Amino acid sequence: MSTEHQEMNAVLAADIQAGASTRSAKLKWVIVADPSRGPGLVANATACLGAAAAAVLPDLIGGEVEDASGHVHAGLPWSGCSILAADAGKLHEIRAKAATKEGVFIADMTKHAQASRSYEEYRAGLGETGEGDLEYYAIGLIGPRNKIAKLVGGLPLLS
């Protein structure tokens, strides 16, 4: 894990307030997806971006919860996660701006990721493609509420 991600995880751990509203958290997590890709690709992209975030920032996920019958349920993000909609051009713009913000975690799902049949194929395709030529299907952003809100302000919820 990079030093930057270790520092962000420490901030996350310090901000956990299980009884507080997600709107009062200092952290905001959003996934912005291009709805023109269709429901199957959007669902896949958002699931993969959630997994990427949880792997890098494990303190984002709350502990297991037991129901009244004694069954254990996996922990979920204590921060909540809004799923927003934007077209391909806007995704590119948001990702470029997010990359200039300190303390913002970025995960992205590109056309290469969706089309590749192996991780090595994905790595090779991405390695041969410049930033300006990447086609984003979805991006995940986690960071200080004010920074994330400025990046995605005005975007509608995905419907």
Buried (B, 14 or more C-beta within 10 A) or exposed (E): EEEEEEEBBEBBEEBBEEEEEBEEBBBBBBBBBBBEBEEEBBEBBBEBBBEBBBEBBEBBBBEEEEEEEEEEEEBBBBBBBBBBBBEBEBBBEBBEBBEEBEEBBBBBBBBBBBEBEEEEEBEEBBEEBEEEEBBBBBBBBBBBBEBBEEBBEEBEEBE
